[in-house]
Structure formats: C-alpha cells, structure tokens
Amino acid sequence: MYNEKILNEFKNPQNMGELKDANAIGTAGNAKCGDILQIFLKIEDDIIVDASFKTFGCVAAIASSSIATKMVIGKNIDEALNLKNSEVVEELEGMPPQKIHCSVLAEEAIKKAVEDYKNKN
C-alpha cells in the first residue's frame, strides 16, 4: 500500500516533537479519519529557521508531517503559504488516493502556523 519513501519517513520521522522556542503554531485535523497534525515553526525575519510536528494519525499522516517540516525549513513565510499538498505527495513519491487527505492536513497546518505568526507580528 505504501511506497518505500513513505515507509522510511514513517519509521524515521524528522523534526518530531514540540519545538520549545516556536513562535508559530498551526493545527489541522480531519474528523472523518481522526488524524490531527500540529506544526511548530520558529520564524526569524520572515524565514522559517526550524520546524517540528506532533501528529496523531496513520502512517501517511506521520510521513506527510515529517516531509512537510523538512520542506519548509529555510523558506520565507510566503513560500511556505504557497506549499501545496500535491508537492508533499510528490516529495513522498506518491500516496494511495485514500490517504491524500493526510497531505492536505500538512498544507493546512503550515498555513495556520504562518497565519498565527502574522497575527502575532
């Protein structure tokens, strides 16, 4: 069901856990499947210098969270706002159609975190 890239991200997730010095937090959830994703960002001068996540969910949710945090580190906040779930899926080298919603959660959580940062600044 899952390709090797997704399984690797699931088995060896990067940036997992709460980022203690985060200045932006975004949460997204899907009541249908029960997946909940929280993204923590540390932003300096509108550049994401660090990112982490906490996810309650399936293999695809954890893999999407891990890859999405890696994808936004080093980007400015406008680039992060433009990140699409399809880019997360592409970075994971595909995803079963019934699991695409997990990549959508990653996109939504990042957008909510950036909006949180903008509201605070």
Helices and strands as residue ranges (DSSP letters): H 4-11, E 24-30, E 35-44, E 47-56, H 59-72, H 77-81, H 85-91, G 97-99, H 100-120
